[in-house]
Amino acid sequence: MSIEGVRIISIQKYEAFIKTVELGSFKKAAEALGYTQAGISYMLNTLETELDLALFVRDYGGVQLTADGKQLLPWIQEVCNSERRFHAKLADLKCLESGILRVAAFTSVAIQWLPGIMQSFLQQYPNIKFELRCSDDQSETEQLVWRGDVDCGFFVLPVKPGLFTIPLKRDPLLIALPENHPLSESSSFPISSLSKYPYIELDEGSFSEMRDVFKAYDIKPDVAFKVENSYAAMALVSKGFGFSIFPELFLQGTTFPMIAKELEIPAYRELAIAIRSQDTASLATRSFLNYVEKWVHEFYNK
């Protein structure tokens, strides 16, 4: 017998126990639950055998709880109540009438994508509640998804092996220059210039793809400043202290006076959304993943 089958039988025994206590009679409990009296008696005898405890004192006038039975009653009631709450919530989720979606995202996605995605998604499913976790530490987000602390997370590929991922967008890495930079009028930023001008390095662990640009061409940048905040880096660039590298997504809507250019040989990062497993994901989570994929496609193909 499957685990699910064992669980259902156990709940039936617990419900028979509670109804017998409530009505004080095997016969009345059987009538209320739609069983024969012999069936109720068999279930409760089996329950007592499994627990190795006497739960009832049986006499001609009916049944009464033993001392052990009285102590177990609130525990068995809680099991049955939890089961009912579980099935009520499951029905809600299957209809997408209610539920909670726990989403983790890094800064640029949280700013540029999630507000639009959530607004549009909630127009269709207004009773879904969102819980958001923002982190630029990809390893931390991987653990959040793997442990089940969040239902899904946005990532830069590659991600932790074992997570189910859906690629969403190839996001260009752009060179941010001050407006008066010597290369401000050029069509692209030459690879050879990566070591020629002062560089503002953004030291945020998850953004290693920026360092990978230099590694790919075996170039050691002339680091003028090393900062941990993207906005601080953009402020330094805008004031002429050097150039920096940012994903296009992050630069959307920036108010800093800068010029963004592609590299001579374009570089990218691959954005994706991931869950731990398709098999265990809730209907709300799976619907959200499908919606995100559709939203991103439509947003970039208007």
C-alpha positions in Angstrom: 0.0 0.0 0.0 1.2 3.5 -0.8 2.1 6.1 1.9 -0.9 8.1 0.7 -3.2 5.0 1.3 -1.8 4.5 4.8 -2.3 8.1 5.6 -6.0 8.1 4.5 -6.7 4.9 6.5 -5.1 6.5 9.6 -7.2 9.6 9.3 -10.3 7.4 9.0 -9.4 5.7 12.2 -8.9 9.0 13.9 -12.2 10.4 12.7 -13.9 7.2 13.9 -12.2 7.7 17.3 -13.4 11.3 17.6 -16.9 10.6 16.5 -17.2 7.7 18.9 -16.0 9.9 21.8 -18.5 12.6 20.7 -21.5 10.3 20.5 -20.5 7.7 23.2 -21.4 4.7 21.0 -20.0 2.6 18.3 -23.4 2.3 16.7 -24.1 6.0 16.7 -20.6 6.8 15.3 -21.1 4.2 12.6 -24.5 5.7 11.5 -23.0 9.2 11.5 -20.0 8.2 9.4 -21.7 5.8 7.1 -20.0 2.7 8.3 -21.4 -0.5 9.8 -21.1 -0.9 13.6 -18.7 -3.8 12.9 -16.6 -1.6 10.7 -16.2 1.1 13.4 -15.4 -1.5 16.0 -12.7 -3.1 13.7 -11.1 0.3 13.0 -10.9 1.2 16.7 -9.6 -2.2 17.7 -6.9 -1.9 15.1 -6.0 1.6 16.3 -5.7 0.4 19.8 -3.4 -2.5 18.6 -1.2 -0.1 16.6 -0.9 2.3 19.6 -0.6 -0.6 22.1 -3.0 1.3 24.3 -6.6 0.8 25.5 -8.5 3.8 24.4 -12.1 2.8 25.4 -13.8 1.2 28.3 -16.6 -0.8 26.7 -19.8 -1.6 28.5 -23.5 -2.4 27.6 -24.5 1.2 27.7 -21.8 2.4 25.4 -18.1 3.4 25.5 -16.0 5.8 27.6 -12.5 7.0 27.2 -9.7 5.5 29.3 -7.2 7.8 30.9 -4.8 7.2 28.0 -7.6 7.9 25.6 -8.4 11.2 27.2 -4.8 12.3 26.9 -4.6 11.4 23.3 -7.9 13.0 22.3 -6.6 16.6 21.8 -3.7 15.3 19.8 -5.8 13.2 17.5 -8.2 16.1 17.1 -5.3 18.4 16.0 -4.2 15.8 13.4 -7.7 15.7 11.9 -8.1 19.5 12.0 -4.7 19.9 10.3 -5.8 17.4 7.6 -8.9 19.4 7.0 -7.0 22.7 6.8 -4.6 21.1 4.4 -7.3 20.0 2.0 -9.1 23.3 2.2 -5.8 25.1 1.3 -5.1 22.6 -1.4 -8.4 23.3 -3.0 -7.8 27.0 -2.9 -4.4 26.6 -4.5 -5.6 24.4 -7.2 -8.1 27.0 -8.2 -5.5 29.8 -7.7 -8.1 31.6 -5.6 -5.6 32.2 -2.8 -2.1 31.3 -1.7 1.4 32.7 -1.1 4.2 33.0 -3.7 7.6 33.4 -2.1 10.0 34.9 -4.7 13.7 35.7 -4.5 15.3 38.2 -6.9 18.5 40.2 -7.3 18.4 44.0 -7.5 18.0 44.6 -11.3 15.2 42.1 -11.6 13.5 43.4 -8.5 13.6 46.9 -9.8 13.0 46.4 -13.6 10.9 43.3 -13.9 9.1 42.2 -10.8 6.8 45.3 -10.3 5.4 44.8 -13.9 5.2 41.0 -13.6 3.4 41.2 -10.2 1.0 43.9 -11.3 0.0 41.9 -14.4 -0.1 38.5 -12.6 -2.3 39.9 -9.8 -4.9 41.2 -12.3 -5.6 37.6 -13.1 -5.1 36.2 -9.6 -5.9 39.0 -7.2 -5.9 36.8 -4.1 -2.4 35.5 -4.5 0.0 37.1 -1.9 3.6 37.8 -2.7 6.6 37.5 -0.3 9.7 38.9 -1.8 13.4 38.3 -0.8 16.0 40.5 -2.4 19.6 39.3 -2.5 22.5 39.9 -4.8 24.3 36.9 -3.4 23.5 34.1 -5.8 24.7 31.3 -3.6 22.3 32.5 -0.9 19.4 32.6 -3.3 20.3 29.1 -4.5 20.1 27.9 -0.9 16.8 29.6 -0.3 15.3 27.8 -3.3 16.9 24.5 -2.5 15.7 24.5 1.2 12.2 25.6 0.2 12.4 29.0 2.0 11.2 30.5 -1.3 9.2 29.0 -4.1 11.3 30.3 -7.0 14.2 32.6 -7.6 15.7 34.7 -10.4 19.3 33.9 -11.3 22.3 34.5 -13.6 23.2 31.2 -15.3 24.7 28.8 -14.4 23.0 27.8 -11.1 23.4 25.1 -8.5 23.1 21.6 -10.1 19.7 20.0 -9.5 17.5 23.2 -9.7 15.0 23.3 -12.6 15.7 26.4 -14.6 13.9 28.3 -17.3 16.1 30.7 -19.4 14.5 34.1 -19.8 16.7 36.7 -21.4 20.2 37.3 -22.7 21.2 40.5 -21.0 24.0 42.5 -22.6 26.9 43.7 -20.4 27.5 47.3 -21.3 30.4 49.7 -20.7 29.3 52.8 -18.8 31.3 55.9 -19.6 31.2 59.5 -18.4 29.7 61.8 -21.1 33.1 63.5 -21.7 35.0 60.3 -22.1 37.4 60.1 -25.2 35.4 57.1 -26.5 32.0 58.6 -26.0 31.5 59.1 -29.7 32.7 55.6 -30.8 30.3 52.9 -32.0 31.6 50.4 -29.5 34.2 50.1 -26.7 37.4 48.4 -28.0 38.7 45.4 -26.1 42.1 46.9 -26.0 40.7 49.9 -24.1 39.7 47.7 -21.1 43.1 48.2 -19.6 43.8 51.7 -21.0 41.4 53.7 -18.8 40.6 53.8 -15.1 38.1 51.2 -14.0 35.4 51.5 -11.3 35.1 47.9 -10.0 31.8 46.8 -8.6 32.5 44.2 -5.9 29.2 42.3 -5.4 29.8 38.6 -5.2 27.1 37.5 -7.5 28.2 39.7 -10.4 31.3 37.7 -11.2 30.3 37.9 -14.9 31.7 41.4 -15.0 35.1 40.2 -13.8 34.8 37.4 -16.3 34.9 40.0 -19.1 38.5 40.8 -18.2 39.4 37.2 -17.6 38.1 36.2 -21.0 40.7 38.5 -22.7 43.5 38.0 -20.1 43.3 41.7 -19.2 44.2 43.3 -15.9 42.1 46.4 -15.4 43.4 49.7 -14.0 41.2 49.7 -10.9 40.8 53.3 -9.7 38.0 52.5 -7.2 36.5 49.4 -5.7 32.9 49.8 -4.4 30.2 47.5 -3.2 27.2 49.5 -4.3 26.0 49.8 -7.9 24.7 53.3 -7.5 28.0 54.5 -6.0 29.8 53.1 -9.0 27.5 54.9 -11.4 28.0 58.1 -9.5 31.7 57.8 -9.8 31.4 57.1 -13.5 29.1 60.1 -14.1 31.7 62.3 -12.4 34.5 61.2 -14.7 36.5 58.9 -12.4 36.5 56.1 -14.8 34.4 53.5 -16.7 32.5 50.6 -15.3 30.5 47.5 -16.5 26.8 47.0 -15.9 24.1 44.7 -17.2 21.8 46.5 -19.5 18.8 45.6 -17.3 20.3 47.5 -14.4 21.0 50.6 -16.5 17.4 50.9 -17.6 15.9 54.2 -16.3 19.1 55.4 -14.7 19.2 59.2 -14.0 23.0 59.4 -13.8 24.5 61.3 -16.8 26.4 58.5 -18.5 26.8 56.8 -21.9 26.4 53.1 -22.3 28.2 51.2 -25.1 28.5 47.6 -26.1 31.9 46.0 -26.2 33.6 45.5 -29.5 32.9 41.8 -29.0 29.5 41.8 -27.2 29.3 40.1 -23.8 26.2 38.9 -22.1 24.8 37.3 -19.0 21.9 34.7 -19.2 19.0 35.4 -16.9 16.7 32.6 -15.7 14.1 31.7 -13.1 14.5 28.5 -11.1 12.6 26.2 -8.7 13.8 23.1 -6.9 11.5 20.6 -8.7 8.6 20.6 -11.1 7.1 17.7 -9.3 6.8 19.4 -5.9 6.1 23.0 -7.1 2.6 24.2 -6.3 0.1 25.1 -9.0 0.5 28.8 -8.2 4.3 28.5 -8.6 4.1 26.7 -11.9 1.6 29.2 -13.1 3.9 32.1 -12.1 6.8 30.5 -13.9 4.8 30.3 -17.1 3.6 33.8 -16.7 7.1 35.2 -16.1 8.3 33.5 -19.3 5.5 34.9 -21.3 5.8 38.4 -19.7 9.6 38.6 -20.5 9.0 37.5 -24.1 6.3 40.1 -24.7 8.2 42.9 -22.9 11.1 42.5 -25.2 9.1 41.9 -28.4 6.7 44.8 -28.3 
